[in-house]
Amino acid sequence: VDLFTRYTGKEPNNPWGHYMLGLSAWKDGRLDVAEGAFQQSLTLDPNHLKSCLNLARVLLDNNRSSEALTVLDRALAIDSTSSTALRLKGRAYADMNQDEDAIAAYRSAIALDPTDAWAMNNLAFVLIQQDRFEEALPALARAVELRTPFVHDQDRSRLRRYYLEAWRKQREGRPLEPLEHQIATVIEQHTEYHALLED
């Protein structure tokens, strides 16, 4: 942060410097500094998409979802094909308990980028919260494929082992990763899957 603070002091009209200051401050947990830096970057370059996206992330981290949505609309005005902006809109809507809007935003993000595992994971999470398990399962399965090392070889037996391990950990009361927790929740709600996942 100190490096880019000095840089922006010397080059106050360089939007890149303010953007990098914003990134550094955000990763350091200094959200107020990050917000100001991204705002300044956008003042200098109103079409700086990455500043819009990361400003929205800062606002979401500050529980300011409504403001984040306004920034994300601005991002989509800059680039209507930004799947990241749509995914972040999904997060904002979910934080505001506007589940149907969140689902629509996540699905739009996935339509633009069929490899967006985070959008699929988040979509599945919202659907699970609504007890829409059958709809959640395909998105969840695809997210697992994309976020694990065997995605390219499409090794279904290894994918089954990933599901099996999540279910085993759930039954044994062991700690679960967030994605494993979602998988176990879906399996738990569907007894017909239990026999398929027996050793």
N, C-alpha and C positions, 0 to 999 in steps of 0.2 A: 504494500500500500504506500509506504513512504517513497519508494522509487517513483511511482506514477504521480504522487502528490507533487514531488519536485518537478517532474516532467511537465505537468499541466501548469505549474507556476511559471515555467520558462516558455511553454508553448500553449498559451491559454485558448488559442483559436483552432486548435487541432482536435477534431472530434474523436479521433482514434485514441488519443491520450486519455480523454475523459471516459471513453468506453472501457479501456483497460483498467483505469482506476476503479470504475464501477465493478468490474469483474473481480478484481483483487479484494475490494472491500466486501463484496457479497460473500466470497469464499471465506473471508476472515470473520464473517458474522456481523460486520458493521453496516447494517442495513440502511441507516440514515445517510451515511457517506455514499453508499452504492446508489441509492435513489437519486441523490443530488448529482452524482457524476453522470448517470445515464440521462437525467433530464438535461444536463448541460450539453451532452453529446447530441441530443435531439434538437436542442436549440440551434446548435451549429450546423447540424445536418438532419433536417426533418425527415429524411427518407432512410435513415440508418436503421435497417430492420433488426439487426441484432441488439441494438440498444432498446428498441421497443420490446422485444421478447424478454430480455433480461430485466428490464424495468418491471414488466408484468410479473416475473418470478419474484422479484423483491417485494412487490405489493402483495402477492399471494402469501409469501412467507410472513408478512406483517398482518395477515387476516384482513386485507383490504380488497376483497374479491370484486366488488362493484367497480372500483377504480381500475383494477386490473383488466376487467372486461373492456373498458373504454380504451385502454392502451392497446389491447389485442385487436379491437376493431380498427385502430389506426394501423397496426401491423398488417392486417389483411387488406387494407386499402393500398398499402405499399406493395404487397405480394399476396394476391388472392389464392395462390397455390401453396401457402405455407402450412404444412401439416403440423408443424410445431405450434403455431399460433392457435390452430383449432384444438390441438391436444390441451394446451394451456387453458383455452376457453372451457373445455370439458372439466378441467380441475376447478376452475372458478365457479362454474355452475354447481358442481358437486359440493363444493364448500358452502354454497348458499342453499343447499338442499333442493335445488331445481334439477331433479334427477333426469327427467325426460330431455331437458335441454342439454344436460351433460352427456347423455347417451347419444343424442343427435350429433353433438360436436365430436365426440370420440369416433363415431362411425364415419363422419366426414373426413377426419384426420386419417383414418385407416384407408378410406377410398383413395386419398391422395398418395399415401405411402403405405402399401401393403406389408412393409417390413417394420412398421412402428410398433415394436413389442410393448412399449410403455402405454401407448393408447389402448392396445388390446387388453393389457393387464388391468388398466384403470376401468375400461368398459366392463370387463368381467366383474370387477369389484362392485361397481354400481348395480349391476344386474343381480349379483348375489344378495346385496342388501335388500333388494326388492323381491327376493325369493324366486327369481326368474332363472332357475338353475340350468334349464335346458338351453336357454339362449346364451348363458354365460360360458358353458363348457367349450364350444368351438373356439371362442376368442381366447380363453384360458389355455387351451391345448396349443394353439398357434403361438401364443406368447412364450410358452415353455420351449417350443421348438426353436424359436428365434433367439432366446436368451440362454441357450445351452450349447456346449461345444459340438453337438452332433447334428446341428441344423442342416449342414450341407449334404450329409450323406443320407438324411431321411431314415435313419436307423430306428424303426418303430419299436424294436425290442428294447432298445436303450431308453426310448421315451416311456415305454411301459414301466421300466425299472425306476425311472424318476417318479412316476405316479405311485408306484408301489412303496418306494422309500418314504414319500410324504405321508402315505396312509399308515405305514408301520410306525413312523415317529409320532403320529397323532394318537394311535392306539396305546403306545408306550408312555405317553405323556411327556415326550421329549420336546425341547424348544423347536419351533418351526420358523423357517424363513417366511417373509410375507407371501411370496408366491406359493410356497408349500402349504401355508395356512389356507389359502383360497382353494387350492386343489382338494385338500382334506375336507373342507366345508362342503364342496360339491359332492364328493364321494359319500360323506356322512348322510346327506339328504337323500341319497339314492341307493337303497339297499341292493338293487339289482346289480350295482357295480361291485359289491363286496366279493362275490364269488369269482369275478374276473380278476381280482387283485390278490387272491389267495396265493400263497407260495406253492 
